[in-house]
C-alpha cells in the first residue's frame, strides 16, 4: 500500500505525511476576505483543499478542516463606507454568495469556519506575548508592529534573506516603523473609521492587522501546533511568512508541520492565446458566478481538477470546451448501464483503484487519477459491465465527479437550444419515420436541424436513438 506524500513548501520537497496524532488531521486554510464575489482563482484554491480534505477522509483520517473568514480588513472597511452600509451587512451578504458558489461547484463546507471579528481577544493575547518577548513594539502613530529582525529565521518559507525581502502586499510602510520589513499587528483607530471596527486594548482603541488574525484563529481552533496549513501561492509571502513569525515567536515552537500552496490561475488572451495574470485592470477578471453562467458547474470542477493543484492553471474558452467534451465522454461511458441507486463503495484491491490511490497518495495527483478514470471508461465502453460501472462511479465520486445520472448531465442545459424535451423527442420520432420510409434527405435534415440547435443524436445498435446537448 502506498504512503501519502505531500509537497511541503517549507521543506521544498515531497514528504511522507505523518500526523501529529495518529488517525487525526488538523488542517487550516486561509479563506476569503469577504467584500466581493469570489473569482475563479478563489475557486481553484477552495477546490484544491476540497480534494485534499476528501482524500484525507477517504484515507481513514478524522479530519478537522478549518477555513477562516476575514471579515475585518482595510478593503472591507472602504467598500462598506462607499456603500453606506455596515461591515456586517457587507460581509454577511458576500459570505452567503460564496457559500452558494462553492456549493454549486461541489466544494464541501469546512468543519469549522471562524470569523476574524470573533477572535480579537485571542489576537490581543498573542500580541501581548510578542511584546513581552521583545518581538512587538508600539510606534509613535499608535500602531503595534512586529519587529522582524528580532525573529531568527524570518524568510525561511519564502527562501529569501532579510536584505532581499521587501514589505509585501497589504503591509503599510511608514516612517514610524523601526524597519520597513516590520508589519502591523494592531492598527490604531482613526476618527474616520466606523465604530464597529474599533476595539479597546492595552495599546488604545484599534483593530487587528491582517496577519495576526490567522495566527489567532488557527491556534484557537486547532491548537498551537497542527498538521497542515494551506492557501494560495500568493499568500506564501508576506502573509504566511508573517504567520510563522507571529505564532512561533509567541509560542516558541513550529505552528504547523506541512505548508501546502496551490498554484495561480492565468487567463488565456483569446486574441493572442497567451496566458496572462488575472486582474480587473486587464479586463480578464472572472467571478465564479460569471463562469457558472457559461458552463455547467461540474465542467468547471473537472477543468480545475485536470490540473495538478500546485501547477499554474490556464483559464480559457478552449480549455473549458475541452473539459466539457472530456467529461461528456466519461458520462457517455455510463449511459444505458444501470449501476443501481445504492451508495457505491470503491474496491481498493481492484487494479484501477490501486493506480488511482497511488496517484492521490503522490501529492494529490488528480491529473493521473483522472487518467485512470478514462482507462476505466474505455473498458466500460467495451464490457458494459455493471461491476465496472459501479467501480467507475465510486472512484469518480472520490473527486466529486459523475454524481449525476448520465441523462441528467448529457441533457442538462437543453433549454438553451430553444427546444424542450418534448420537441426533441417528437423530432427524433419524425426522423425515425423518415428513415423507415427511406426518406434519407428528410432524416438528415432533421438531424442537421437538431445539431444546429445544439442537440446531438446518437443511434444505438438496437435501433433506438439517444440525444444529448452538444
C-alpha positions as CSV (number, residue, x, y, z in Angstrom):
1,X,0.0,0.0,0.0
2,X,1.3,3.4,-0.9
3,X,2.1,6.1,1.6
4,X,0.6,9.6,1.4
5,X,3.3,12.1,0.4
6,X,2.7,15.9,0.5
7,X,4.8,18.6,-1.1
8,X,5.9,20.8,1.9
9,X,6.6,24.3,0.7
10,X,8.8,24.9,3.7
11,X,11.0,21.8,3.1
12,X,10.7,22.3,-0.7
13,X,10.2,18.6,-1.2
14,X,7.6,15.9,-1.0
15,X,7.5,14.3,2.4
16,X,5.7,11.3,3.8
17,X,2.7,12.5,5.8
18,X,2.8,11.7,9.5
19,X,0.1,13.3,11.5
20,X,0.8,14.7,15.0
21,X,-1.9,12.5,16.5
22,X,-2.3,9.1,14.8
23,X,-5.5,8.9,12.8
24,X,-6.4,12.6,13.1
25,X,-5.6,15.6,11.0
26,X,-5.9,19.3,11.7
27,X,-5.9,21.5,8.6
28,X,-6.1,25.2,8.5
29,X,-6.6,27.1,5.1
30,X,-6.6,30.8,4.7
31,X,-10.1,31.7,3.3
32,X,-11.8,34.7,1.8
33,X,-11.5,38.3,2.6
34,X,-15.2,38.8,2.2
35,X,-16.3,42.0,0.4
36,X,-16.9,41.0,-3.2
37,X,-17.8,38.0,-5.3
38,X,-15.3,35.1,-5.3
39,X,-13.4,34.7,-8.6
40,X,-12.1,31.7,-10.5
41,X,-8.8,31.9,-8.6
42,X,-10.6,31.6,-5.3
43,X,-12.5,28.6,-6.8
44,X,-9.1,27.0,-7.7
45,X,-7.9,27.4,-4.1
46,X,-11.0,26.1,-2.4
47,X,-11.2,23.2,-4.9
48,X,-7.6,22.2,-4.2
49,X,-8.2,21.9,-0.5
50,X,-11.6,20.3,-1.0
51,X,-9.8,17.4,-2.8
52,X,-7.2,17.2,-0.1
53,X,-9.9,17.2,2.6
54,X,-11.8,14.4,0.7
55,X,-8.7,12.3,0.2
56,X,-7.6,12.5,3.8
57,X,-11.1,11.3,4.9
58,X,-11.0,8.5,2.2
59,X,-7.6,7.5,3.6
60,X,-9.2,6.9,7.0
61,X,-8.3,10.1,8.9
62,X,-10.6,12.0,11.2
63,X,-10.1,15.5,9.8
64,X,-10.8,18.9,11.3
65,X,-10.8,21.3,8.4
66,X,-10.8,25.0,9.3
67,X,-11.2,27.7,6.6
68,X,-11.5,31.2,8.0
69,X,-13.4,34.2,7.0
70,X,-11.6,37.6,7.1
71,X,-14.4,40.0,8.0
72,X,-12.3,42.9,9.1
73,X,-9.7,44.4,6.8
74,X,-8.9,47.7,5.0
75,X,-10.7,46.8,1.8
76,X,-13.8,45.7,3.6
77,X,-13.9,48.9,5.5
78,X,-13.5,51.0,2.4
79,X,-16.2,49.1,0.5
80,X,-18.7,49.3,3.4
81,X,-18.1,53.1,3.7
82,X,-18.5,53.5,0.0
83,X,-21.8,51.6,0.0
84,X,-23.1,53.4,3.1
85,X,-23.7,50.1,4.9
86,X,-22.4,48.3,8.0
87,X,-19.4,46.0,7.9
88,X,-21.6,43.1,9.0
89,X,-24.2,43.7,6.3
90,X,-21.5,43.7,3.6
91,X,-19.6,40.6,4.8
92,X,-22.6,38.5,5.6
93,X,-24.1,39.1,2.2
94,X,-20.9,38.1,0.3
95,X,-20.3,35.2,2.6
96,X,-23.8,33.9,1.6
97,X,-22.9,34.4,-2.1
98,X,-19.6,32.5,-1.6
99,X,-21.4,29.6,0.1
100,X,-23.8,29.4,-2.9
101,X,-21.0,29.4,-5.4
102,X,-18.9,26.8,-3.6
103,X,-22.0,24.5,-3.1
104,X,-22.7,24.7,-6.9
105,X,-19.1,23.6,-7.6
106,X,-19.4,20.6,-5.2
107,X,-16.9,22.1,-2.7
108,X,-17.6,20.6,0.7
109,X,-18.1,23.1,3.6
110,X,-15.2,23.1,6.2
111,X,-15.8,21.7,9.6
112,X,-15.0,25.0,11.3
113,X,-15.5,28.5,9.8
114,X,-14.0,31.0,12.2
115,X,-14.7,34.7,11.6
116,X,-11.9,37.1,12.5
117,X,-14.1,39.5,14.4
118,X,-14.9,36.8,16.9
119,X,-11.3,36.2,17.8
120,X,-10.0,39.7,18.7
121,X,-9.3,38.7,22.4
122,X,-7.1,35.9,21.2
123,X,-5.2,38.2,18.9
124,X,-4.6,40.7,21.7
125,X,-3.2,37.9,23.8
126,X,-0.7,36.8,21.2
127,X,0.4,40.4,20.6
128,X,1.0,40.8,24.4
129,X,3.2,37.7,24.4
130,X,5.1,39.1,21.4
131,X,5.6,42.4,23.2
132,X,6.9,40.6,26.3
133,X,9.4,38.8,24.2
134,X,10.7,41.9,22.5
135,X,9.1,41.0,19.2
136,X,6.5,43.7,19.2
137,X,6.6,47.5,19.9
138,X,4.2,50.4,19.8
139,X,5.2,53.1,17.4
140,X,4.6,56.9,17.6
141,X,1.4,56.6,15.4
142,X,-0.2,54.2,17.9
143,X,0.2,51.1,15.8
144,X,1.8,48.0,17.3
145,X,4.3,46.4,14.9
146,X,6.2,43.1,14.7
147,X,10.0,43.6,14.9
148,X,11.0,41.3,12.0
149,X,14.8,41.4,12.6
150,X,14.3,40.2,16.2
151,X,12.8,36.9,15.0
152,X,15.5,34.5,13.9
153,X,14.6,32.5,10.7
154,X,12.3,35.1,9.2
155,X,12.2,34.4,5.4
156,X,12.6,30.6,5.7
157,X,9.2,30.0,4.0
158,X,9.8,32.3,1.1
159,X,13.5,31.3,0.9
160,X,14.8,34.9,0.9
161,X,17.2,36.7,3.1
162,X,16.1,39.7,5.1
163,X,18.1,42.0,2.9
164,X,16.3,40.7,-0.2
165,X,12.8,41.0,1.2
166,X,10.6,43.9,0.8
167,X,7.4,44.9,2.6
168,X,4.8,42.9,0.8
169,X,1.2,43.3,-0.2
170,X,-1.1,44.7,2.5
171,X,1.8,45.9,4.6
172,X,1.8,49.7,5.1
173,X,5.3,51.2,5.1
174,X,5.6,54.3,7.2
175,X,8.2,56.3,8.9
176,X,7.1,55.3,12.4
177,X,8.3,51.7,11.9
178,X,11.8,50.8,13.1
179,X,12.4,48.8,9.9
180,X,10.5,48.8,6.6
181,X,10.0,45.0,6.9
182,X,8.2,45.3,10.2
183,X,4.4,44.7,9.8
184,X,1.4,45.8,11.8
185,X,-0.2,43.7,14.5
186,X,-2.6,46.3,15.8
187,X,-3.8,49.4,13.9
188,X,-4.7,52.4,15.9
189,X,-8.2,53.7,15.3
190,X,-8.9,56.6,13.0
191,X,-11.6,59.1,13.6
192,X,-13.0,58.5,10.1
193,X,-13.5,54.8,10.7
194,X,-16.8,53.3,11.8
195,X,-17.2,52.4,15.5
196,X,-17.8,48.8,14.6
197,X,-14.1,48.4,13.7
198,X,-12.8,49.8,16.9
199,X,-11.8,47.6,19.9
200,X,-10.3,48.6,23.2
201,X,-6.8,47.3,24.0
202,X,-3.8,47.9,26.2
203,X,-2.4,50.0,23.3
204,X,-5.5,52.0,22.8
205,X,-8.6,51.8,20.6
206,X,-7.8,49.9,17.3
207,X,-8.3,46.8,15.2
208,X,-6.1,43.8,14.3
209,X,-3.7,43.7,11.4
210,X,-4.5,41.1,8.7
211,X,-1.7,38.6,9.6
212,X,-2.4,38.3,13.3
213,X,-5.9,37.2,12.5
214,X,-4.9,33.8,11.1
215,X,-2.4,33.1,13.9
216,X,-5.1,33.6,16.4
217,X,-7.8,31.7,14.6
218,X,-5.6,28.7,13.8
219,X,-4.4,28.4,17.3
220,X,-7.9,28.8,18.8
221,X,-9.4,26.1,16.6
222,X,-6.6,23.6,16.1
223,X,-4.0,24.4,18.8
224,X,-0.6,25.9,18.8
225,X,0.8,23.1,16.7
226,X,-1.2,21.4,13.9
227,X,-0.7,19.3,10.8
228,X,-1.4,21.2,7.6
229,X,-1.6,24.9,6.8
230,X,-2.7,25.8,3.3
231,X,-3.5,28.7,1.0
232,X,-2.8,30.2,-2.4
233,X,0.7,30.7,-3.6
234,X,0.2,34.4,-3.4
235,X,0.0,34.1,0.4
236,X,3.4,32.5,0.9
237,X,4.9,35.9,1.3
238,X,4.2,38.0,3.3
239,X,1.1,36.5,4.9
240,X,2.3,33.0,5.7
241,X,5.8,34.2,6.5
242,X,4.4,36.6,9.0
243,X,2.1,34.0,10.5
244,X,5.2,31.8,11.2
245,X,6.9,34.8,12.8
246,X,3.9,35.6,15.0
247,X,3.0,32.1,16.1
248,X,6.5,30.7,16.6
249,X,7.6,34.0,18.1
250,X,4.8,33.8,20.7
251,X,4.7,30.1,21.4
252,X,8.4,29.1,20.8
253,X,7.7,26.1,18.6
254,X,6.6,25.3,15.0
255,X,3.0,26.1,14.2
256,X,2.4,23.5,11.5
257,X,4.3,20.5,10.0
258,X,3.2,20.9,6.3
259,X,2.8,24.1,4.4
260,X,0.7,23.5,1.2
261,X,0.2,26.1,-1.5
262,X,-1.9,25.9,-4.7
263,X,-0.8,27.4,-8.0
264,X,-2.1,30.6,-9.7
265,X,-4.9,30.8,-12.3
266,X,-3.8,32.5,-15.5
267,X,-6.3,33.7,-18.1
268,X,-5.7,32.9,-21.8
269,X,-6.0,36.0,-24.0
270,X,-8.4,34.9,-26.7
271,X,-6.7,37.1,-29.4
272,X,-3.1,36.2,-28.6
273,X,-3.6,32.8,-26.9
274,X,-1.1,33.9,-24.3
275,X,-1.8,33.1,-20.7
276,X,-1.8,36.3,-18.5
277,X,-2.2,37.1,-14.9
278,X,-5.9,37.6,-14.0
279,X,-6.8,41.1,-12.9
280,X,-9.6,43.7,-13.2
281,X,-7.2,46.2,-14.8
282,X,-6.5,43.7,-17.6
283,X,-10.3,43.2,-18.2
284,X,-9.8,39.5,-17.8
285,X,-11.3,39.0,-14.3
286,X,-13.9,36.3,-14.0
287,X,-16.1,35.7,-10.9
288,X,-17.3,32.2,-10.2
289,X,-20.8,33.5,-11.0
290,X,-19.7,34.7,-14.4
291,X,-18.3,31.3,-15.3
292,X,-21.3,29.4,-14.0
293,X,-23.5,31.3,-16.4
294,X,-21.4,29.9,-19.3
295,X,-20.6,26.4,-18.2
296,X,-22.1,23.5,-16.2
297,X,-20.7,23.6,-12.6
298,X,-19.3,20.1,-12.9
299,X,-17.5,21.0,-16.1
300,X,-15.7,23.8,-14.1
301,X,-14.9,21.4,-11.4
302,X,-13.5,18.9,-13.9
303,X,-11.5,21.6,-15.6
304,X,-9.8,22.6,-12.4
305,X,-9.1,19.0,-11.3
306,X,-7.4,18.2,-14.6
307,X,-4.5,20.3,-13.5
308,X,-2.3,19.4,-10.5
309,X,-3.1,21.7,-7.6
310,X,0.5,23.1,-7.5
311,X,0.7,23.9,-11.2
312,X,-0.5,27.1,-12.9
313,X,-4.0,26.7,-14.4
314,X,-4.8,28.4,-17.7
315,X,-8.4,29.6,-17.9
316,X,-9.7,29.9,-21.4
317,X,-12.5,29.0,-23.7
318,X,-10.6,26.2,-25.5
319,X,-9.6,24.7,-22.2
320,X,-13.1,24.7,-20.8
321,X,-14.6,23.4,-24.0
322,X,-12.1,20.6,-23.9
323,X,-13.0,19.8,-20.3
324,X,-16.7,19.8,-21.3
325,X,-16.0,17.3,-24.1
326,X,-13.9,15.1,-21.9
327,X,-16.4,15.0,-19.1
328,X,-19.1,14.2,-21.7
329,X,-17.0,11.2,-22.7
330,X,-16.9,9.9,-19.1
331,X,-20.7,10.3,-18.7
332,X,-21.3,8.7,-22.1
333,X,-19.5,5.6,-21.0
334,X,-22.1,5.2,-18.2
335,X,-25.1,5.8,-20.5
336,X,-27.5,2.9,-20.6
337,X,-25.9,1.0,-17.7
338,X,-27.9,0.7,-14.5
339,X,-25.3,0.9,-11.7
340,X,-28.1,0.9,-9.1
341,X,-29.3,3.6,-6.7
342,X,-27.4,2.3,-3.6
343,X,-24.4,4.1,-2.3
344,X,-21.3,2.9,-4.1
345,X,-18.0,1.8,-2.4
346,X,-14.6,1.5,-4.1
347,X,-13.0,-1.9,-4.3
348,X,-9.5,-0.7,-3.4
349,X,-8.0,-4.1,-4.3
350,X,-9.0,-3.7,-8.0
351,X,-6.2,-2.7,-10.4
352,X,-7.6,0.7,-11.4
353,X,-8.3,1.7,-7.8
354,X,-4.7,0.8,-6.9
355,X,-3.4,3.1,-9.6
356,X,-5.9,5.8,-8.5
357,X,-4.8,5.5,-4.9
358,X,-1.1,5.7,-5.9
359,X,-1.8,8.9,-7.8
360,X,-3.7,10.5,-5.0
361,X,-1.1,9.5,-2.4
362,X,1.6,11.2,-4.6
363,X,0.8,14.7,-3.5
364,X,-2.9,14.5,-4.6
365,X,-2.1,14.0,-8.3
366,X,-5.6,14.5,-9.7
367,X,-4.5,14.5,-13.4
368,X,-3.2,11.0,-13.1
369,X,-6.2,9.9,-11.1
370,X,-8.5,11.3,-13.8
371,X,-6.4,9.4,-16.5
372,X,-7.2,6.2,-14.6
373,X,-10.9,7.1,-14.9
374,X,-10.5,7.4,-18.7
375,X,-8.8,4.0,-18.8
376,X,-11.7,2.5,-16.8
377,X,-14.2,4.3,-19.1
378,X,-12.5,2.6,-22.1
379,X,-13.0,-0.8,-20.5
380,X,-16.6,0.1,-19.6
381,X,-17.3,1.0,-23.3
382,X,-16.3,-2.5,-24.3
383,X,-17.7,-4.5,-21.4
384,X,-20.9,-2.6,-20.5
385,X,-20.3,-4.3,-17.1
386,X,-22.4,-3.2,-14.2
387,X,-19.5,-4.0,-11.9
388,X,-17.1,-1.8,-13.9
389,X,-19.8,1.0,-13.9
390,X,-20.1,0.8,-10.1
391,X,-16.3,1.0,-9.6
392,X,-16.1,3.8,-12.2
393,X,-18.7,5.9,-10.4
394,X,-17.3,5.2,-7.0
395,X,-13.8,6.3,-7.9
396,X,-15.1,9.4,-9.6
397,X,-17.1,10.3,-6.6
398,X,-13.9,10.5,-4.5
399,X,-13.1,13.6,-6.6
400,X,-16.7,14.8,-6.5
401,X,-17.4,13.8,-10.2
402,X,-20.0,11.7,-12.0
403,X,-22.5,12.0,-9.2
404,X,-25.5,12.7,-11.5
405,X,-27.1,10.2,-13.9
406,X,-25.7,10.2,-17.4
407,X,-29.1,11.5,-18.7
408,X,-29.2,14.4,-16.3
409,X,-25.7,15.6,-17.3
410,X,-25.9,14.9,-21.0
411,X,-29.2,16.6,-21.4
412,X,-28.6,19.5,-19.0
413,X,-29.0,23.0,-20.4
414,X,-31.3,21.8,-23.3
415,X,-33.5,24.9,-22.7
416,X,-30.6,27.0,-24.2
417,X,-31.3,25.3,-27.6
418,X,-34.7,26.9,-27.8
419,X,-36.3,23.4,-27.7
420,X,-37.9,21.5,-24.9
421,X,-37.6,17.7,-24.3
422,X,-41.0,17.0,-25.9
423,X,-40.0,18.8,-29.1
424,X,-36.7,16.9,-29.3
425,X,-38.5,13.5,-28.8
426,X,-41.0,14.5,-31.5
427,X,-38.2,15.4,-33.9
428,X,-36.5,12.0,-33.2
429,X,-39.8,10.2,-33.9
430,X,-40.3,12.1,-37.2
431,X,-36.7,11.2,-38.2
432,X,-37.4,7.6,-37.4
433,X,-40.4,7.6,-39.6
434,X,-38.4,9.3,-42.4
435,X,-35.8,6.6,-42.1
436,X,-38.4,3.8,-42.3
437,X,-39.8,5.5,-45.4
438,X,-36.2,5.6,-46.8
439,X,-36.5,9.4,-47.0
440,X,-32.9,9.9,-46.0
441,X,-32.9,13.5,-47.1
442,X,-35.6,14.3,-44.6
443,X,-33.9,12.2,-41.9
444,X,-30.6,14.0,-42.5
445,X,-32.4,17.4,-42.5
446,X,-33.9,16.7,-39.1
447,X,-30.6,15.6,-37.6
448,X,-28.9,18.7,-39.0
449,X,-31.6,20.9,-37.6
450,X,-31.2,19.5,-34.2
451,X,-27.4,19.7,-34.4
452,X,-27.7,23.4,-35.3
453,X,-29.8,23.8,-32.2
454,X,-27.1,22.2,-30.1
455,X,-28.7,18.7,-29.9
456,X,-26.6,15.7,-30.8
457,X,-28.3,12.4,-31.8
458,X,-26.6,9.0,-31.1
459,X,-28.1,6.0,-32.9
460,X,-27.8,2.8,-31.0
461,X,-27.3,-0.8,-32.4
462,X,-30.8,-1.8,-31.1
463,X,-32.4,0.8,-33.4
464,X,-33.1,3.4,-30.6
465,X,-31.7,6.9,-30.6
466,X,-30.4,8.8,-27.7
467,X,-29.8,12.6,-27.6
468,X,-27.6,14.9,-25.7
469,X,-26.8,18.6,-25.8
470,X,-23.7,19.4,-27.8
